[in-house]
Amino acid sequence: MKVFVIAMDCEAECVTSHFAGAREERLYGRRVVRGTLGGDDAMVVVSGIGKSNAAAAAQLAIQLSGADMVLNVGVAGGIDPALEVEGLYEVREAVQYDFDLALANGTEKGVLNERKTPYIPCAPLGRFPPKVLGTGDRFTDDDADIPLLRHLGVGLRDMEGAAMAHVCETAGVGFASLKCVTNVYGAGSMTGQYAENLKRCLAKLSEAVAQVWC
């Protein structure tokens, strides 16, 4: 079974538009769409934006499906200036860059309490350039996070992926993520780029889903 957890309805459409026999319900306040994709049973759980939503939806998807792999597709910001708008990248590792216990126990920013490293490994898709994903509960044009993100080697930034990866790691379930870049740091307003490029990036994601999973 192909199981996806996806933040926004517009991103989910990149997957559900390829479903045969799609049927929809709401479970625990979340939109769940089932059907077949590439001849296999498939499910999309739409989480909503942010880490707590993402974590809850990932746990729900695992419990509903019994899957040994959770997939994510969505848009992301580019921190590495070499990244291209509309470029497709897979996530090699994910880090919650806004998690900080440094004052409590001296660990590096991004290190979750039960881990020794900030980086949660993700399963390779083997189709796109791999990048480190930084996840935090903010969408911002502020430069303040950039030094930390670069210190952590983050190339992509979103608001959900590392929380999904954390839940999957804890549950012993694989996690893979495909991102399309809507905005690149240093190329103008991040929010302005996002609004301008979102529709085209969603089209690119939909094409990629057809290539990879159909």
C-alpha positions as a Markdown table, in Angstrom:
| # | Residue | x | y | z |
|---|---|---|---|---|
| 1 | Met | 0.0 | 0.0 | 0.0 |
| 2 | Lys | 1.3 | 3.5 | -0.9 |
| 3 | Val | 0.7 | 5.8 | 2.1 |
| 4 | Phe | 1.2 | 9.5 | 1.8 |
| 5 | Val | 1.0 | 12.2 | 4.5 |
| 6 | Ile | 0.8 | 15.7 | 2.9 |
| 7 | Ala | 0.4 | 19.1 | 4.5 |
| 8 | Met | -1.9 | 21.1 | 2.3 |
| 9 | Asp | -4.9 | 20.1 | 0.1 |
| 10 | Cys | -3.3 | 21.7 | -2.9 |
| 11 | Glu | -0.2 | 19.5 | -2.4 |
| 12 | Ala | -2.4 | 16.4 | -1.8 |
| 13 | Glu | -4.1 | 17.0 | -5.1 |
| 14 | Cys | -0.8 | 16.2 | -6.8 |
| 15 | Val | -1.3 | 12.6 | -5.6 |
| 16 | Thr | -5.1 | 12.2 | -5.4 |
| 17 | Ser | -5.6 | 13.5 | -9.0 |
| 18 | His | -3.9 | 10.2 | -10.1 |
| 19 | Phe | -6.1 | 8.0 | -7.9 |
| 20 | Ala | -8.6 | 5.5 | -9.5 |
| 21 | Gly | -11.7 | 5.0 | -7.4 |
| 22 | Ala | -11.0 | 7.8 | -5.0 |
| 23 | Arg | -13.2 | 8.0 | -1.9 |
| 24 | Glu | -12.9 | 10.5 | 0.9 |
| 25 | Glu | -13.7 | 10.6 | 4.6 |
| 26 | Arg | -12.8 | 12.6 | 7.7 |
| 27 | Leu | -11.1 | 10.8 | 10.6 |
| 28 | Tyr | -10.2 | 12.6 | 13.8 |
| 29 | Gly | -10.7 | 15.9 | 12.0 |
| 30 | Arg | -8.3 | 15.0 | 9.1 |
| 31 | Arg | -9.1 | 14.5 | 5.5 |
| 32 | Val | -8.3 | 10.9 | 4.4 |
| 33 | Val | -8.5 | 9.9 | 0.7 |
| 34 | Arg | -8.2 | 6.3 | -0.4 |
| 35 | Gly | -8.0 | 4.8 | -3.9 |
| 36 | Thr | -5.6 | 3.0 | -6.1 |
| 37 | Leu | -2.4 | 4.5 | -7.6 |
| 38 | Gly | -0.3 | 2.6 | -10.2 |
| 39 | Gly | -2.4 | -0.5 | -9.5 |
| 40 | Asp | -1.7 | -0.5 | -5.8 |
| 41 | Asp | -4.0 | 0.5 | -2.9 |
| 42 | Ala | -3.1 | 4.0 | -1.8 |
| 43 | Met | -4.0 | 6.5 | 0.9 |
| 44 | Val | -3.4 | 10.2 | 1.5 |
| 45 | Val | -3.8 | 11.8 | 4.9 |
| 46 | Val | -3.9 | 15.6 | 4.8 |
| 47 | Ser | -2.2 | 16.9 | 7.9 |
| 48 | Gly | -2.5 | 20.6 | 7.8 |
| 49 | Ile | 0.4 | 23.0 | 8.3 |
| 50 | Gly | 3.0 | 22.8 | 11.1 |
| 51 | Lys | 4.9 | 20.2 | 13.0 |
| 52 | Ser | 2.2 | 19.1 | 15.5 |
| 53 | Asn | -0.3 | 18.6 | 12.7 |
| 54 | Ala | 2.3 | 16.6 | 10.7 |
| 55 | Ala | 3.2 | 14.4 | 13.6 |
| 56 | Ala | -0.4 | 13.6 | 14.4 |
| 57 | Ala | -1.3 | 12.8 | 10.8 |
| 58 | Ala | 1.8 | 10.6 | 10.4 |
| 59 | Gln | 0.8 | 8.6 | 13.4 |
| 60 | Leu | -2.8 | 8.3 | 12.1 |
| 61 | Ala | -1.6 | 7.1 | 8.7 |
| 62 | Ile | 0.6 | 4.4 | 10.2 |
| 63 | Gln | -2.2 | 3.2 | 12.5 |
| 64 | Leu | -4.8 | 3.2 | 9.7 |
| 65 | Ser | -2.6 | 1.4 | 7.1 |
| 66 | Gly | 0.0 | -0.6 | 9.0 |
| 67 | Ala | 2.4 | 0.6 | 6.3 |
| 68 | Asp | 6.1 | 0.1 | 6.5 |
| 69 | Met | 6.8 | 3.3 | 4.6 |
| 70 | Val | 5.3 | 6.8 | 4.7 |
| 71 | Leu | 5.7 | 9.1 | 1.7 |
| 72 | Asn | 5.5 | 12.8 | 1.6 |
| 73 | Val | 5.4 | 15.2 | -1.4 |
| 74 | Gly | 5.2 | 19.0 | -1.1 |
| 75 | Val | 6.7 | 22.4 | -1.7 |
| 76 | Ala | 9.7 | 23.8 | 0.2 |
| 77 | Gly | 11.9 | 26.8 | 0.4 |
| 78 | Gly | 15.5 | 26.7 | -0.8 |
| 79 | Ile | 18.2 | 27.8 | 1.6 |
| 80 | Asp | 21.1 | 26.7 | -0.7 |
| 81 | Pro | 21.3 | 29.5 | -3.4 |
| 82 | Ala | 22.3 | 26.9 | -6.0 |
| 83 | Leu | 18.9 | 25.3 | -5.8 |
| 84 | Glu | 16.5 | 26.1 | -8.6 |
| 85 | Val | 12.9 | 27.3 | -8.4 |
| 86 | Glu | 10.7 | 24.4 | -9.7 |
| 87 | Gly | 13.6 | 22.1 | -9.0 |
| 88 | Leu | 12.7 | 18.6 | -7.6 |
| 89 | Tyr | 14.8 | 17.2 | -4.7 |
| 90 | Glu | 14.5 | 14.2 | -2.4 |
| 91 | Val | 15.2 | 14.5 | 1.3 |
| 92 | Arg | 18.3 | 12.6 | 2.5 |
| 93 | Glu | 18.0 | 13.7 | 6.1 |
| 94 | Ala | 15.6 | 15.9 | 8.1 |
| 95 | Val | 16.2 | 18.1 | 11.1 |
| 96 | Gln | 13.9 | 20.1 | 13.4 |
| 97 | Tyr | 16.1 | 23.2 | 13.5 |
| 98 | Asp | 13.9 | 25.1 | 15.9 |
| 99 | Phe | 14.1 | 22.4 | 18.6 |
| 100 | Asp | 16.6 | 23.7 | 21.2 |
| 101 | Leu | 17.5 | 22.0 | 24.5 |
| 102 | Ala | 21.0 | 23.6 | 24.5 |
| 103 | Leu | 20.5 | 25.4 | 27.8 |
| 104 | Ala | 19.0 | 22.3 | 29.5 |
| 105 | Asn | 21.6 | 19.7 | 28.5 |
| 106 | Gly | 24.2 | 21.3 | 26.2 |
| 107 | Thr | 23.1 | 19.5 | 23.1 |
| 108 | Glu | 23.4 | 21.0 | 19.7 |
| 109 | Lys | 20.3 | 22.9 | 18.4 |
| 110 | Gly | 18.1 | 20.5 | 16.5 |
| 111 | Val | 19.0 | 17.4 | 18.6 |
| 112 | Leu | 15.8 | 15.8 | 19.9 |
| 113 | Asn | 15.9 | 14.7 | 23.5 |
| 114 | Glu | 15.9 | 11.0 | 22.6 |
| 115 | Arg | 18.5 | 11.3 | 19.9 |
| 116 | Lys | 22.3 | 11.9 | 19.6 |
| 117 | Thr | 22.3 | 13.7 | 16.3 |
| 118 | Pro | 20.0 | 16.4 | 14.7 |
| 119 | Tyr | 19.7 | 14.4 | 11.5 |
| 120 | Ile | 16.8 | 11.9 | 11.0 |
| 121 | Pro | 17.7 | 9.6 | 8.0 |
| 122 | Cys | 15.2 | 9.3 | 5.3 |
| 123 | Ala | 14.7 | 6.6 | 2.7 |
| 124 | Pro | 16.2 | 7.4 | -0.8 |
| 125 | Leu | 13.9 | 7.6 | -3.8 |
| 126 | Gly | 17.0 | 7.4 | -6.1 |
| 127 | Arg | 15.5 | 9.7 | -8.7 |
| 128 | Phe | 16.4 | 13.3 | -7.6 |
| 129 | Pro | 19.3 | 15.2 | -6.1 |
| 130 | Pro | 19.3 | 14.6 | -2.3 |
| 131 | Lys | 19.2 | 17.4 | 0.2 |
| 132 | Val | 19.0 | 18.0 | 4.0 |
| 133 | Leu | 15.5 | 19.3 | 5.0 |
| 134 | Gly | 15.1 | 21.7 | 7.9 |
| 135 | Thr | 11.7 | 21.9 | 9.5 |
| 136 | Gly | 10.5 | 24.6 | 11.8 |
| 137 | Asp | 7.2 | 26.1 | 12.8 |
| 138 | Arg | 7.5 | 29.4 | 10.9 |
| 139 | Phe | 7.4 | 30.8 | 7.4 |
| 140 | Thr | 9.5 | 33.9 | 7.3 |
| 141 | Asp | 11.5 | 36.3 | 5.3 |
| 142 | Asp | 13.7 | 37.0 | 8.4 |
| 143 | Asp | 17.4 | 36.3 | 8.0 |
| 144 | Ala | 17.8 | 35.3 | 11.6 |
| 145 | Asp | 17.5 | 31.5 | 11.0 |
| 146 | Ile | 19.9 | 31.4 | 8.0 |
| 147 | Pro | 23.2 | 31.0 | 9.9 |
| 148 | Leu | 21.8 | 28.1 | 11.9 |
| 149 | Leu | 20.3 | 26.4 | 8.8 |
| 150 | Arg | 23.6 | 26.7 | 7.0 |
| 151 | His | 25.5 | 25.4 | 10.0 |
| 152 | Leu | 23.2 | 22.3 | 9.9 |
| 153 | Gly | 23.8 | 21.9 | 6.2 |
| 154 | Val | 20.1 | 22.5 | 5.4 |
| 155 | Gly | 19.3 | 22.9 | 1.7 |
| 156 | Leu | 15.5 | 22.8 | 1.9 |
| 157 | Arg | 13.1 | 24.3 | 4.5 |
| 158 | Asp | 9.5 | 23.4 | 5.3 |
| 159 | Met | 7.1 | 23.2 | 8.3 |
| 160 | Glu | 6.3 | 19.5 | 8.5 |
| 161 | Gly | 8.8 | 17.0 | 7.0 |
| 162 | Ala | 11.1 | 16.4 | 10.0 |
| 163 | Ala | 8.2 | 15.9 | 12.3 |
| 164 | Met | 6.8 | 13.2 | 10.0 |
| 165 | Ala | 10.3 | 11.6 | 9.8 |
| 166 | His | 10.6 | 11.7 | 13.6 |
| 167 | Val | 7.2 | 9.8 | 14.1 |
| 168 | Cys | 8.2 | 7.3 | 11.4 |
| 169 | Glu | 11.6 | 6.6 | 13.0 |
| 170 | Thr | 10.0 | 6.2 | 16.4 |
| 171 | Ala | 7.5 | 3.7 | 15.0 |
| 172 | Gly | 10.1 | 1.8 | 13.0 |
| 173 | Val | 8.6 | 2.9 | 9.7 |
| 174 | Gly | 10.5 | 4.2 | 6.7 |
| 175 | Phe | 10.0 | 7.8 | 5.5 |
| 176 | Ala | 10.7 | 9.3 | 2.1 |
| 177 | Ser | 10.0 | 12.8 | 0.9 |
| 178 | Leu | 10.0 | 14.7 | -2.5 |
| 179 | Lys | 10.1 | 18.5 | -2.5 |
| 180 | Cys | 9.7 | 21.1 | -5.2 |
| 181 | Val | 11.3 | 24.5 | -4.5 |
| 182 | Thr | 9.0 | 27.5 | -4.6 |
| 183 | Asn | 11.4 | 30.1 | -3.3 |
| 184 | Val | 15.1 | 30.5 | -2.9 |
| 185 | Tyr | 16.8 | 32.5 | -0.2 |
| 186 | Gly | 18.6 | 35.6 | -1.7 |
| 187 | Ala | 16.4 | 35.8 | -4.8 |
| 188 | Gly | 13.9 | 38.2 | -3.3 |
| 189 | Ser | 11.0 | 38.0 | -0.9 |
| 190 | Met | 10.5 | 34.4 | 0.1 |
| 191 | Thr | 6.7 | 35.0 | 0.5 |
| 192 | Gly | 6.5 | 36.8 | -2.8 |
| 193 | Gln | 8.3 | 34.0 | -4.6 |
| 194 | Tyr | 6.1 | 31.4 | -2.9 |
| 195 | Ala | 2.9 | 33.1 | -4.1 |
| 196 | Glu | 4.3 | 33.6 | -7.6 |
| 197 | Asn | 5.7 | 30.0 | -8.1 |
| 198 | Leu | 3.3 | 27.8 | -6.1 |
| 199 | Lys | 1.0 | 26.8 | -9.0 |
| 200 | Arg | 3.9 | 25.8 | -11.3 |
| 201 | Cys | 5.6 | 23.8 | -8.6 |
| 202 | Leu | 2.4 | 21.9 | -7.9 |
| 203 | Ala | 2.2 | 21.0 | -11.5 |
| 204 | Lys | 5.8 | 19.7 | -11.4 |
| 205 | Leu | 5.0 | 17.7 | -8.3 |
| 206 | Ser | 2.0 | 16.1 | -10.0 |
| 207 | Glu | 4.2 | 15.1 | -13.0 |
| 208 | Ala | 6.8 | 13.6 | -10.7 |
| 209 | Val | 4.2 | 11.6 | -8.8 |
| 210 | Ala | 3.0 | 10.1 | -12.1 |
| 211 | Gln | 6.6 | 9.2 | -13.0 |
| 212 | Val | 7.6 | 7.7 | -9.7 |
| 213 | Trp | 4.5 | 6.1 | -8.3 |
| 214 | Cys | 2.0 | 5.5 | -11.2 |
